[in-house]
Amino acid sequence: RPAEMMFMGEAVGLRALYDTGTVRVPKVYHYGDRKDGIDGSFIVMESLKLGGRADSYEFGVDMAKLHLATPSIKQAAEGKFGFPIDNTIGATPQPNGWMDDWPEFFRIRRIGHQVKLARDSQLADLWKKVEEKTDGLKTLFDGIEVKPSTLHGDLWSGNYQSVEDGKKMAIFDPAVYYGHHEAEWGMSWCAGFGSRFWEGYRSLIPEDPGFRKRAILYEAYHKLNHYNLFGGSYYYDAYGLLERLL
């Protein structure tokens, strides 16, 4: 497949993470289509020396610094949510068109998008009830200010690794966009973050009121995506999470 489909989203995302100068990210040098008459594309990036055991506390601090960093892309720095291009979450298309309002962005571009892909009437009916109950998700954000943070977007245990003999933890294989920093933790159920990680993260970004309820929303996005990718019991996981928002 052409580089625009295969690697552009990853390359632009990695560069957005890299430009924050915070958490360790492989530098992207180039991506493009093959020119030798053979179909295909490629990406060239820094080779990381994997190994060692990085300090979880410092990893948490680095992730907090990432989320606190001023976005390198103008629209996000000015307060908009989204990304310059659409990308993918796993193999699922992830729309990222810019929006001014975070609850609206997550309602339309994230959960609403996944519910449409599922093509299930019961799920659609439940999602409509959640929208009505929460005033389009707005009540879940009462009393807090949401600013665009640079998000990895798909942070689970397979997408971070100790590097440089354990001096740092690196993140890779992202689904980057600019959004609420709490949305980063929607994959925590398979990320393996321990108490030391959270101590480090919370040393810079304290937990906001209502986080536990919003965590259900953010996990629901990824469980819906897993259902759309793999089917099976992820349907009941996603359905149960949305029910808890009523």
Stockholm file with secondary structure:
# STOCKHOLM 1.0

chainA/1-246         RPAEMMFMGEAVGLRALYDTGTVRVPKVYHYGDRKDGIDGSFIVMESLKLGGRADSYEFGVDMAKLHLATPSIKQAAEGKFGFPIDNTIGATPQPNGWMDDWPEFFRIRRIGHQVKLARDSQLADLWKKVEEKTDGLKTLFDGIEVKPSTLHGDLWSGNYQSVEDGKKMAIFDPAVYYGHHEAEWGMSWCAGFGSRFWEGYRSLIPEDPGFRKRAILYEAYHKLNHYNLFGGSYYYDAYGLLERLL
#=GR chainA/1-246 SS CCHHHHTHHHHHHHHHHHTTTCSBCCCEEEEEECCSSSCCEEEEECCCCBCSCCCHHHHHHHHHHHHHSCCSSHHHHTTCBBCSSCEEETTEEECCCCBSCHHHHIIIIIIIHHHHHHTCHHHHHHHHHHHHHTTTTGGGGTTCCCCCEEECSCCSGGGEEEETTTTEEEECSCCCEEECGGGGGGGGGGTCCCHHHHHHHHTTSCCCTTHHHHHHHHHHHHHHHHHHHHCTTHHHHHHHHHHTTC
#=GC SS_cons         CCHHHHTHHHHHHHHHHHTTTCSBCCCEEEEEECCSSSCCEEEEECCCCBCSCCCHHHHHHHHHHHHHSCCSSHHHHTTCBBCSSCEEETTEEECCCCBSCHHHHIIIIIIIHHHHHHTCHHHHHHHHHHHHHTTTTGGGGTTCCCCCEEECSCCSGGGEEEETTTTEEEECSCCCEEECGGGGGGGGGGTCCCHHHHHHHHTTSCCCTTHHHHHHHHHHHHHHHHHHHHCTTHHHHHHHHHHTTC
//
